[in-house]
Amino acid sequence: MLRVYHSNRLDVLEALMEFIVERQRLDDPFQAEMVLVQSTGMAQWLQMTLAARFGIAANIEFPLPASFIWDMFVRVLKDIPGESAFSKQSMSWKLMTLLPQHLEEDDFILLRQYLSDDGDKRKLFQLAARVADLYDQYLVYRPEWLMRWEAGQRVEGLGDAQQWQAPLWQALVSYTAELGQPQWHRANLYQRFISTLEKADEPPAGLPSRVFICGISALPPVYLQALQALGKHVDVYVLFTNPCRYYWGDIKDPAFLAKLLSRQRRHHREARALPLFRDTEQAPGLFNDAGEQDVGNPLLASWGKLGRDYIYLLAGLERYEELDAFVDIAPDNLLHNLQSDILELRNAAVAGQSAEAFAHSRDKRPLALDDRSLSIHVCHSPQREVEVLHDRLLAMLEADPTLTPRDIIVMVADIDSYSPYIQAVFGAASGDRWLPWAISDRRARESHPGAAGVYHAALAAGQPLRQ
């Protein structure tokens, strides 16, 4: 059975996994627990928390979703290789061979212009890697496109890029066959895998007894369908960190709704506008005088698009069980107020439309003058950002004796661009200002100077290396 546990606290979900592992022991003590994670950092955190709870954390596998799905293909279906011939690395090298062969074709004029001055093949190497990454994403999120291209068909509405992507994909499939490699890839295996599991009355040999999915913010639709089919034979636990206890898969960003109201469609032959809404008289009633609609919580609607789409996908599954494990949040500071509003899908963005209304509004919330639960720092450079961060961490650790460095995580959108500043500020600190620190999720050649030197030397010699 596929079971989805919702909670606004990751530690609660981890405790639920501990409870299931402890109370529902596997029949075979030598069989490994299977826990799908998004990154090695999440796997390490789970190992530490499980070890703290049980005294040891052993015989636990932490595969990434893509590798787990392919492993299930190998176990359930026949004649499937252990490694796909359409992995990102494999496609990169094949595309380096195929691209020069097709550049003279009319459909490849844009690529021909881009590679016109590529004497050392550096652009070819980079382009092949980017296209391989693009196809890899298609295999996960748009498998139907690749299947149509493979059949010599086109997908409506994709624009000019399809003109070279489709024939190049066909050439990639043909070249793979010429090399004697299996032509199986994720796009043409999903339905076969799902159909095999749905038709089977007994669990196929080799399936894990149960599967946990922990710390993954969203899964592609085909992965959810595959897990639902797998749930017919084994227990699949999706531990989903959900900030809101109510269904919010249909809320919209207020800015998007306001833009939608003002949008009109034009007739393709006549100079007249066409209504976007079926009932134009009722459409303005969807919005208030400020052009806003009741969207629940505007912050959740604006920043929660990925989670909203995932909630919608989960709601579309036919066979699963949902369980809630939400924890109430006391609105005792600014951050907790925001979290509580999101949890309850409450809109407290406006306390009054005018000064008079605001003065008598009961929606106002008193805040302590020393409330530092949420702070925004405007800095003139990335290095200054890191310096302010270092000072704030020292102040927080001094103010709260129970806080330790292992309790702190710093999240950055592009960690590689900030790594030199982190090393300069945190690495140079000494004495009472020193803090233990580590940088995770860096590219190999960014974290190891020797690897970077080999990489650039190989490029200079015209010998591209896999990243």
PyMOL commands that set and color helices and strands:
alter all, ss='L'
color gray80, all
select helices_A, chain A and resi 10-23+40-54+65-76+88-102+106-114+122-141+143-150+161-178+186-199+221-230+254-262+283-286+298-303+305-315+334-343+355-359+382-399+405-407+415-428+431-433+444-447+449-460
alter helices_A, ss='H'
color red, helices_A
select strands_A, chain A and resi 2-7+33-36+60-61+210-214+235-241+265-266+273-274+321-324
alter strands_A, ss='S'
color yellow, strands_A
deselect
rebuild
show_as cartoon
